[in-house]
Amino acid sequence: MGVPLRASAVRERADGRLWSRYRPYLPDGSVRAFGERGWRGHGGWDRSLRVLPDGRMDLIAREDRLVVVLPAAEVRRFEVRAADRPVGLRIRCGAAGALLGCDLTELAPLAGHTGEIDLADLSGELARAARAALGPGGTPRPDTLDALVRALQRAGRRPDPSVLRAVHLLRAPGSRVDRVAERLGLTPRTLHRRVCAEVGFGPKRLHAVFRFQRFLARVPALAGREANLAGLAAELGYADQSHLGRDCRLLAGTSPARLVASWTRGGAVRNVPDAAADDQPFSDP
């Protein structure tokens, strides 16, 4: 799926505040082999939500549906409704294909522009496990997503340690795909194939996504004029500021300066302090 530019926001109105809540929690027990973090959401108000790539897939329970949102290789837009009450599980980067039991590049044609696929539309063990997890009446229970992951684990689904290791190495600043393949004892072609199967795109793009995530973490410093784009580009391993600009347009659909302007923009929607993030909104106006 991905992450919004800002993790927390509230919309001020004459008749009060509207909250778009995102409450993370740690999954239980064996689910953590796949599930990095669970979350519960509250739409708050109708809007289009910009989501930026981070290499992870989400399992989401929505009303009477179970869906997967495939990892994004570029910016996406989701239509959020005020009454939305989704429950999600963020799947570890590099483990999504193993959990679903298929090559993610083969699933991509089934997904729309949001990368979303209804599990009921799939076949085999995955669809059967999804129907069983929904329970009587087809309504998600609080532990629906945990139950789905455990059912798939009982069916033999296990993450590929070599891909998880590759993901770890690709996160490192200055890493190179050929050197990662060499450390793992793989050819670059084999590494590419395995990463594509688990993430939906190759290690070179995944490395760019990780580097861009490090840039996003520094956007508040740019907004506060504690850093500048040229210096930050060099610090994060971009060849120059133009390189950062190209990656930003590719992965966020806009320039670095406009991304920073989005962060600092005032008006009816404002940021909430980070200390409140665990029980406050998950929104990008």
GUDREN-552234 format. One record per residue (C-alpha): residue in three letters; x, y, z; residue number from 1. Coordinates in pm, 1 decimal. Layout:
rest:ala | px:X | py:Y | pz:Z | nr:NUM
...
//
This chain:
rest:met | px:0.0 | py:0.0 | pz:0.0 | nr:1
rest:gly | px:207.3 | py:295.5 | pz:125.8 | nr:2
rest:val | px:200.7 | py:590.0 | pz:363.0 | nr:3
rest:pro | px:57.4 | py:943.6 | pz:348.4 | nr:4
rest:leu | px:280.2 | py:1247.4 | pz:363.2 | nr:5
rest:arg | px:157.3 | py:1328.1 | pz:714.4 | nr:6
rest:ala | px:67.4 | py:1064.6 | pz:969.3 | nr:7
rest:ser | px:-165.3 | py:1290.5 | pz:1169.2 | nr:8
rest:ala | px:-408.9 | py:1572.1 | pz:1095.2 | nr:9
rest:val | px:-738.4 | py:1721.8 | pz:1205.6 | nr:10
rest:arg | px:-988.9 | py:1924.1 | pz:1009.0 | nr:11
rest:glu | px:-1121.5 | py:2233.7 | pz:1182.4 | nr:12
rest:arg | px:-1481.6 | py:2334.5 | pz:1108.0 | nr:13
rest:ala | px:-1714.8 | py:2595.3 | pz:1247.2 | nr:14
rest:asp | px:-1917.2 | py:2319.8 | pz:1413.9 | nr:15
rest:gly | px:-1612.7 | py:2141.7 | pz:1559.0 | nr:16
rest:arg | px:-1324.4 | py:1915.5 | pz:1463.3 | nr:17
rest:leu | px:-1323.1 | py:1615.4 | pz:1235.1 | nr:18
rest:trp | px:-1069.8 | py:1343.0 | pz:1309.4 | nr:19
rest:ser | px:-931.9 | py:1086.8 | pz:1069.4 | nr:20
rest:arg | px:-796.2 | py:828.0 | pz:1306.7 | nr:21
rest:tyr | px:-521.3 | py:571.2 | pz:1253.1 | nr:22
rest:arg | px:-445.4 | py:356.9 | pz:1557.3 | nr:23
rest:pro | px:-156.0 | py:112.6 | pz:1516.8 | nr:24
rest:tyr | px:-103.6 | py:-198.0 | pz:1726.7 | nr:25
rest:leu | px:135.1 | py:-493.7 | pz:1733.7 | nr:26
rest:pro | px:-2.6 | py:-821.4 | pz:1599.6 | nr:27
rest:asp | px:-2.5 | py:-1126.2 | pz:1824.8 | nr:28
rest:gly | px:232.5 | py:-1423.6 | pz:1829.1 | nr:29
rest:ser | px:307.5 | py:-1605.8 | pz:1507.3 | nr:30
rest:val | px:128.3 | py:-1341.6 | pz:1297.5 | nr:31
rest:arg | px:436.5 | py:-1121.3 | pz:1338.4 | nr:32
rest:ala | px:627.8 | py:-1346.8 | pz:1100.4 | nr:33
rest:phe | px:425.9 | py:-1168.4 | pz:830.2 | nr:34
rest:gly | px:240.9 | py:-880.5 | pz:997.2 | nr:35
rest:glu | px:462.8 | py:-586.2 | pz:1084.2 | nr:36
rest:arg | px:186.1 | py:-373.0 | pz:1230.8 | nr:37
rest:gly | px:-190.0 | py:-382.4 | pz:1261.8 | nr:38
rest:trp | px:-405.9 | py:-70.9 | pz:1243.7 | nr:39
rest:arg | px:-762.3 | py:51.1 | pz:1287.6 | nr:40
rest:gly | px:-890.2 | py:347.6 | pz:1091.3 | nr:41
rest:his | px:-1168.1 | py:605.3 | pz:1091.9 | nr:42
rest:gly | px:-1234.6 | py:804.4 | pz:775.1 | nr:43
rest:gly | px:-1332.8 | py:1130.6 | pz:942.2 | nr:44
rest:trp | px:-1436.0 | py:1319.0 | pz:627.3 | nr:45
rest:asp | px:-1470.4 | py:1257.4 | pz:253.2 | nr:46
rest:arg | px:-1155.4 | py:1329.2 | pz:55.1 | nr:47
rest:ser | px:-891.2 | py:1195.5 | pz:-178.9 | nr:48
rest:leu | px:-594.5 | py:1062.0 | pz:18.6 | nr:49
rest:arg | px:-248.6 | py:1070.4 | pz:-137.3 | nr:50
rest:val | px:-46.1 | py:760.7 | pz:-46.5 | nr:51
rest:leu | px:328.5 | py:739.3 | pz:-110.8 | nr:52
rest:pro | px:512.5 | py:409.0 | pz:-175.1 | nr:53
rest:asp | px:698.0 | py:225.4 | pz:101.5 | nr:54
rest:gly | px:725.7 | py:-130.9 | pz:-34.9 | nr:55
rest:arg | px:466.1 | py:-292.9 | pz:190.3 | nr:56
rest:met | px:135.9 | py:-467.3 | pz:121.2 | nr:57
rest:asp | px:-174.5 | py:-426.5 | pz:336.7 | nr:58
rest:leu | px:-445.4 | py:-676.6 | pz:421.8 | nr:59
rest:ile | px:-763.2 | py:-477.8 | pz:492.3 | nr:60
rest:ala | px:-1103.7 | py:-575.6 | pz:629.3 | nr:61
rest:arg | px:-1378.1 | py:-341.4 | pz:502.2 | nr:62
rest:glu | px:-1738.7 | py:-402.1 | pz:605.8 | nr:63
rest:asp | px:-1810.6 | py:-740.9 | pz:443.3 | nr:64
rest:arg | px:-1491.5 | py:-762.2 | pz:234.6 | nr:65
rest:leu | px:-1131.2 | py:-871.1 | pz:273.0 | nr:66
rest:val | px:-890.9 | py:-705.9 | pz:31.0 | nr:67
rest:val | px:-519.5 | py:-680.5 | pz:-33.3 | nr:68
rest:val | px:-357.5 | py:-357.9 | pz:-146.1 | nr:69
rest:leu | px:-40.5 | py:-444.9 | pz:-334.0 | nr:70
rest:pro | px:286.0 | py:-258.4 | pz:-269.7 | nr:71
rest:ala | px:304.4 | py:64.0 | pz:-468.9 | nr:72
rest:ala | px:591.4 | py:160.3 | pz:-697.4 | nr:73
rest:glu | px:457.0 | py:515.4 | pz:-734.8 | nr:74
rest:val | px:205.6 | py:753.7 | pz:-578.7 | nr:75
rest:arg | px:-157.9 | py:641.8 | pz:-544.9 | nr:76
rest:arg | px:-484.1 | py:813.2 | pz:-459.4 | nr:77
rest:phe | px:-753.6 | py:655.2 | pz:-242.0 | nr:78
rest:glu | px:-1104.1 | py:787.6 | pz:-196.7 | nr:79
rest:val | px:-1174.7 | py:803.6 | pz:177.1 | nr:80
rest:arg | px:-1528.6 | py:832.7 | pz:313.8 | nr:81
rest:ala | px:-1624.4 | py:977.6 | pz:650.4 | nr:82
rest:ala | px:-1792.3 | py:655.6 | pz:762.1 | nr:83
rest:asp | px:-1499.3 | py:426.9 | pz:671.1 | nr:84
rest:arg | px:-1388.2 | py:198.9 | pz:958.5 | nr:85
rest:pro | px:-1120.2 | py:-24.2 | pz:804.9 | nr:86
rest:val | px:-896.5 | py:-264.0 | pz:995.1 | nr:87
rest:gly | px:-560.1 | py:-343.2 | pz:838.6 | nr:88
rest:leu | px:-243.4 | py:-547.7 | pz:872.5 | nr:89
rest:arg | px:79.9 | py:-417.5 | pz:721.4 | nr:90
rest:ile | px:274.3 | py:-707.9 | pz:573.0 | nr:91
rest:arg | px:652.1 | py:-707.5 | pz:600.7 | nr:92
rest:cys | px:829.0 | py:-587.6 | pz:288.6 | nr:93
rest:gly | px:957.4 | py:-898.3 | pz:113.9 | nr:94
rest:ala | px:698.0 | py:-1138.5 | pz:258.1 | nr:95
rest:ala | px:379.6 | py:-1051.9 | pz:66.1 | nr:96
rest:gly | px:415.9 | py:-1303.3 | pz:-216.6 | nr:97
rest:ala | px:495.4 | py:-1583.9 | pz:27.8 | nr:98
rest:leu | px:185.2 | py:-1503.3 | pz:231.9 | nr:99
rest:leu | px:-45.4 | py:-1498.4 | pz:-70.1 | nr:100
rest:gly | px:124.0 | py:-1796.4 | pz:-227.8 | nr:101
rest:cys | px:180.9 | py:-1631.4 | pz:-564.4 | nr:102
rest:asp | px:407.2 | py:-1402.1 | pz:-761.9 | nr:103
rest:leu | px:287.0 | py:-1044.6 | pz:-703.0 | nr:104
rest:thr | px:368.0 | py:-947.8 | pz:-1061.2 | nr:105
rest:glu | px:98.8 | py:-1196.4 | pz:-1168.8 | nr:106
rest:leu | px:-156.9 | py:-1030.2 | pz:-938.1 | nr:107
rest:ala | px:-88.2 | py:-677.6 | pz:-1059.8 | nr:108
rest:pro | px:-311.0 | py:-705.2 | pz:-1372.3 | nr:109
rest:leu | px:-606.4 | py:-791.5 | pz:-1144.8 | nr:110
rest:ala | px:-566.7 | py:-470.8 | pz:-943.0 | nr:111
rest:gly | px:-703.0 | py:-128.7 | pz:-1030.2 | nr:112
rest:his | px:-523.1 | py:202.4 | pz:-1001.1 | nr:113
rest:thr | px:-532.9 | py:168.6 | pz:-621.5 | nr:114
rest:gly | px:-362.3 | py:-172.1 | pz:-629.2 | nr:115
rest:glu | px:-660.3 | py:-327.5 | pz:-450.8 | nr:116
rest:ile | px:-781.8 | py:-685.6 | pz:-503.0 | nr:117
rest:asp | px:-1080.5 | py:-848.9 | pz:-335.3 | nr:118
rest:leu | px:-966.3 | py:-1183.7 | pz:-193.2 | nr:119
rest:ala | px:-1301.6 | py:-1335.4 | pz:-286.6 | nr:120
rest:asp | px:-1209.1 | py:-1282.3 | pz:-652.2 | nr:121
rest:leu | px:-908.0 | py:-1511.9 | pz:-616.8 | nr:122
rest:ser | px:-911.7 | py:-1889.2 | pz:-614.5 | nr:123
rest:gly | px:-772.5 | py:-2176.0 | pz:-412.6 | nr:124
rest:glu | px:-649.0 | py:-2177.5 | pz:-54.3 | nr:125
rest:leu | px:-627.8 | py:-1799.0 | pz:-27.3 | nr:126
rest:ala | px:-995.2 | py:-1744.1 | pz:-113.8 | nr:127
rest:arg | px:-1105.6 | py:-2032.4 | pz:113.0 | nr:128
rest:ala | px:-901.4 | py:-1894.0 | pz:402.6 | nr:129
rest:ala | px:-1049.2 | py:-1547.5 | pz:345.1 | nr:130
rest:arg | px:-1407.4 | py:-1678.3 | pz:352.8 | nr:131
rest:ala | px:-1335.0 | py:-1875.4 | pz:670.5 | nr:132
rest:ala | px:-1176.5 | py:-1571.1 | pz:837.2 | nr:133
rest:leu | px:-1482.1 | py:-1355.4 | pz:765.7 | nr:134
rest:gly | px:-1698.7 | py:-1590.5 | pz:969.5 | nr:135
rest:pro | px:-2081.6 | py:-1616.1 | pz:983.0 | nr:136
rest:gly | px:-2260.6 | py:-1344.6 | pz:788.3 | nr:137
rest:gly | px:-1943.7 | py:-1244.0 | pz:606.0 | nr:138
rest:thr | px:-1864.9 | py:-973.0 | pz:861.7 | nr:139
rest:pro | px:-1506.0 | py:-914.7 | pz:978.1 | nr:140
rest:arg | px:-1435.6 | py:-992.5 | pz:1342.9 | nr:141
rest:pro | px:-1172.4 | py:-800.4 | pz:1542.2 | nr:142
rest:asp | px:-924.1 | py:-1083.0 | pz:1482.8 | nr:143
rest:thr | px:-1022.0 | py:-1150.0 | pz:1120.5 | nr:144
rest:leu | px:-685.1 | py:-1060.0 | pz:968.9 | nr:145
rest:asp | px:-487.4 | py:-1249.5 | pz:1232.4 | nr:146
rest:ala | px:-709.4 | py:-1553.5 | pz:1167.4 | nr:147
rest:leu | px:-644.1 | py:-1527.9 | pz:793.1 | nr:148
rest:val | px:-266.4 | py:-1512.5 | pz:838.6 | nr:149
rest:arg | px:-267.5 | py:-1806.8 | pz:1080.3 | nr:150
rest:ala | px:-476.2 | py:-2013.5 | pz:838.2 | nr:151
rest:leu | px:-225.1 | py:-1946.0 | pz:561.9 | nr:152
rest:gln | px:62.3 | py:-2032.5 | pz:795.0 | nr:153
rest:arg | px:-103.6 | py:-2365.2 | pz:872.5 | nr:154
rest:ala | px:-121.1 | py:-2421.0 | pz:496.4 | nr:155
rest:gly | px:257.4 | py:-2390.3 | pz:484.7 | nr:156
rest:arg | px:313.4 | py:-2024.1 | pz:396.5 | nr:157
rest:arg | px:655.1 | py:-1902.7 | pz:515.9 | nr:158
rest:pro | px:860.3 | py:-1592.3 | pz:421.9 | nr:159
rest:asp | px:1169.0 | py:-1647.0 | pz:205.6 | nr:160
rest:pro | px:1469.5 | py:-1564.3 | pz:431.1 | nr:161
rest:ser | px:1684.1 | py:-1467.7 | pz:132.1 | nr:162
rest:val | px:1433.7 | py:-1201.4 | pz:22.3 | nr:163
rest:leu | px:1393.9 | py:-1065.0 | pz:374.7 | nr:164
rest:arg | px:1772.6 | py:-1040.2 | pz:394.6 | nr:165
rest:ala | px:1784.3 | py:-867.7 | pz:56.4 | nr:166
rest:val | px:1524.2 | py:-614.3 | pz:172.5 | nr:167
rest:his | px:1731.0 | py:-546.2 | pz:485.1 | nr:168
rest:leu | px:2044.0 | py:-485.9 | pz:277.5 | nr:169
rest:leu | px:1862.4 | py:-268.1 | pz:22.9 | nr:170
rest:arg | px:1745.1 | py:-38.0 | pz:302.9 | nr:171
rest:ala | px:2103.0 | py:61.3 | pz:382.3 | nr:172
rest:pro | px:2214.8 | py:398.8 | pz:242.6 | nr:173
rest:gly | px:2464.5 | py:348.6 | pz:-36.2 | nr:174
rest:ser | px:2364.3 | py:-11.3 | pz:-104.6 | nr:175
rest:arg | px:2388.7 | py:-142.1 | pz:-461.2 | nr:176
rest:val | px:2181.6 | py:-415.9 | pz:-618.3 | nr:177
rest:asp | px:2482.0 | py:-602.4 | pz:-762.0 | nr:178
rest:arg | px:2659.1 | py:-602.5 | pz:-426.2 | nr:179
rest:val | px:2345.5 | py:-718.4 | pz:-244.7 | nr:180
rest:ala | px:2314.6 | py:-1008.4 | pz:-489.8 | nr:181
rest:glu | px:2681.3 | py:-1096.6 | pz:-436.4 | nr:182
rest:arg | px:2644.4 | py:-1097.7 | pz:-56.0 | nr:183
rest:leu | px:2348.8 | py:-1334.4 | pz:-86.6 | nr:184
rest:gly | px:2527.4 | py:-1563.2 | pz:-330.4 | nr:185
rest:leu | px:2272.8 | py:-1488.4 | pz:-602.1 | nr:186
rest:thr | px:2299.8 | py:-1360.0 | pz:-955.0 | nr:187
rest:pro | px:2146.6 | py:-1014.1 | pz:-1009.8 | nr:188
rest:arg | px:1882.9 | py:-1177.6 | pz:-1230.8 | nr:189
rest:thr | px:1783.7 | py:-1425.5 | pz:-956.9 | nr:190
rest:leu | px:1766.7 | py:-1146.2 | pz:-700.1 | nr:191
rest:his | px:1548.1 | py:-942.0 | pz:-935.0 | nr:192
rest:arg | px:1311.3 | py:-1234.2 | pz:-990.8 | nr:193
rest:arg | px:1275.8 | py:-1312.2 | pz:-619.0 | nr:194
rest:val | px:1220.9 | py:-950.2 | pz:-514.6 | nr:195
rest:cys | px:963.9 | py:-899.6 | pz:-792.1 | nr:196
rest:ala | px:773.7 | py:-1207.6 | pz:-674.9 | nr:197
rest:glu | px:753.1 | py:-1078.6 | pz:-316.4 | nr:198
rest:val | px:717.9 | py:-703.1 | pz:-372.2 | nr:199
rest:gly | px:577.1 | py:-666.7 | pz:-724.0 | nr:200
rest:phe | px:871.2 | py:-468.8 | pz:-860.4 | nr:201
rest:gly | px:1247.5 | py:-503.7 | pz:-872.1 | nr:202
rest:pro | px:1527.2 | py:-430.9 | pz:-623.1 | nr:203
rest:lys | px:1643.9 | py:-114.6 | pz:-801.3 | nr:204
rest:arg | px:1302.2 | py:48.7 | pz:-762.8 | nr:205
rest:leu | px:1272.5 | py:-82.8 | pz:-406.1 | nr:206
rest:his | px:1607.2 | py:74.9 | pz:-318.0 | nr:207
rest:ala | px:1478.4 | py:404.9 | pz:-461.9 | nr:208
rest:val | px:1160.6 | py:373.3 | pz:-253.4 | nr:209
rest:phe | px:1362.7 | py:321.9 | pz:66.4 | nr:210
rest:arg | px:1582.7 | py:622.3 | pz:-11.1 | nr:211
rest:phe | px:1273.0 | py:831.9 | pz:-82.2 | nr:212
rest:gln | px:1125.9 | py:726.3 | pz:252.7 | nr:213
rest:arg | px:1437.8 | py:863.6 | pz:420.2 | nr:214
rest:phe | px:1376.6 | py:1190.2 | pz:235.3 | nr:215
rest:leu | px:1015.4 | py:1198.7 | pz:357.3 | nr:216
rest:ala | px:1137.8 | py:1160.1 | pz:714.8 | nr:217
rest:arg | px:1333.9 | py:1484.1 | pz:667.8 | nr:218
rest:val | px:1047.8 | py:1688.3 | pz:521.3 | nr:219
rest:pro | px:969.4 | py:1846.8 | pz:863.7 | nr:220
rest:ala | px:1330.6 | py:1968.3 | pz:882.7 | nr:221
rest:leu | px:1299.4 | py:2119.1 | pz:535.7 | nr:222
rest:ala | px:971.9 | py:2282.0 | pz:632.9 | nr:223
rest:gly | px:1139.4 | py:2428.7 | pz:941.7 | nr:224
rest:arg | px:1437.3 | py:2547.2 | pz:733.4 | nr:225
rest:glu | px:1669.5 | py:2327.3 | pz:936.1 | nr:226
rest:ala | px:1794.1 | py:2169.2 | pz:612.1 | nr:227
rest:asn | px:1807.5 | py:2255.1 | pz:242.1 | nr:228
rest:leu | px:1734.7 | py:2038.7 | pz:-60.4 | nr:229
rest:ala | px:2088.1 | py:2038.9 | pz:-202.9 | nr:230
rest:gly | px:2249.5 | py:1938.0 | pz:125.2 | nr:231
rest:leu | px:1982.5 | py:1680.2 | pz:199.1 | nr:232
rest:ala | px:2016.5 | py:1524.1 | pz:-147.9 | nr:233
rest:ala | px:2389.6 | py:1472.9 | pz:-87.2 | nr:234
rest:glu | px:2329.9 | py:1339.4 | pz:264.4 | nr:235
rest:leu | px:2076.0 | py:1081.5 | pz:145.4 | nr:236
rest:gly | px:2291.8 | py:948.1 | pz:-137.5 | nr:237
rest:tyr | px:2132.9 | py:1117.3 | pz:-439.6 | nr:238
rest:ala | px:2377.7 | py:1213.5 | pz:-712.3 | nr:239
rest:asp | px:2257.0 | py:1573.8 | pz:-688.4 | nr:240
rest:gln | px:1944.3 | py:1779.3 | pz:-623.8 | nr:241
rest:ser | px:1814.4 | py:1705.8 | pz:-974.7 | nr:242
rest:his | px:1835.0 | py:1332.6 | pz:-900.7 | nr:243
rest:leu | px:1622.4 | py:1387.6 | pz:-588.2 | nr:244
rest:gly | px:1377.0 | py:1587.5 | pz:-797.7 | nr:245
rest:arg | px:1340.9 | py:1310.1 | pz:-1056.3 | nr:246
rest:asp | px:1280.3 | py:1046.1 | pz:-788.4 | nr:247
rest:cys | px:1030.8 | py:1270.2 | pz:-611.7 | nr:248
rest:arg | px:830.6 | py:1323.4 | pz:-931.6 | nr:249
rest:leu | px:840.5 | py:950.7 | pz:-1003.2 | nr:250
rest:leu | px:738.2 | py:833.9 | pz:-655.1 | nr:251
rest:ala | px:524.6 | py:1123.3 | pz:-531.3 | nr:252
rest:gly | px:399.9 | py:1280.0 | pz:-854.0 | nr:253
rest:thr | px:531.9 | py:1622.5 | pz:-759.6 | nr:254
rest:ser | px:850.0 | py:1818.2 | pz:-692.2 | nr:255
rest:pro | px:1033.6 | py:1821.5 | pz:-356.1 | nr:256
rest:ala | px:947.1 | py:2189.9 | pz:-308.1 | nr:257
rest:arg | px:575.9 | py:2125.2 | pz:-360.5 | nr:258
rest:leu | px:589.4 | py:1826.4 | pz:-126.4 | nr:259
rest:val | px:738.0 | py:2048.1 | pz:144.0 | nr:260
rest:ala | px:474.2 | py:2313.0 | pz:67.1 | nr:261
rest:ser | px:203.8 | py:2048.8 | pz:119.7 | nr:262
rest:trp | px:351.4 | py:1979.8 | pz:462.6 | nr:263
rest:thr | px:356.8 | py:2344.2 | pz:565.7 | nr:264
rest:arg | px:22.9 | py:2439.1 | pz:412.7 | nr:265
rest:gly | px:-217.0 | py:2593.6 | pz:663.8 | nr:266
rest:gly | px:-593.4 | py:2636.3 | pz:641.9 | nr:267
rest:ala | px:-874.7 | py:2410.1 | pz:749.7 | nr:268
rest:val | px:-655.0 | py:2103.6 | pz:794.7 | nr:269
rest:arg | px:-357.7 | py:2112.8 | pz:1029.4 | nr:270
rest:asn | px:-101.1 | py:1876.5 | pz:1174.5 | nr:271
rest:val | px:-139.7 | py:1709.3 | pz:1510.5 | nr:272
rest:pro | px:172.2 | py:1676.5 | pz:1729.5 | nr:273
rest:asp | px:357.5 | py:1347.1 | pz:1679.9 | nr:274
rest:ala | px:301.5 | py:1257.6 | pz:2044.2 | nr:275
rest:ala | px:-68.2 | py:1218.6 | pz:1965.1 | nr:276
rest:ala | px:-13.8 | py:1001.8 | pz:1658.0 | nr:277
rest:asp | px:-105.0 | py:670.1 | pz:1821.6 | nr:278
rest:asp | px:-461.9 | py:777.4 | pz:1884.2 | nr:279
rest:gln | px:-510.9 | py:1056.5 | pz:1634.4 | nr:280
rest:pro | px:-557.2 | py:1090.6 | pz:1256.1 | nr:281
rest:phe | px:-388.6 | py:928.3 | pz:961.5 | nr:282
rest:ser | px:-446.3 | py:1177.5 | pz:683.9 | nr:283
rest:asp | px:-304.1 | py:1382.6 | pz:402.0 | nr:284
rest:pro | px:-540.1 | py:1659.7 | pz:292.6 | nr:285
//
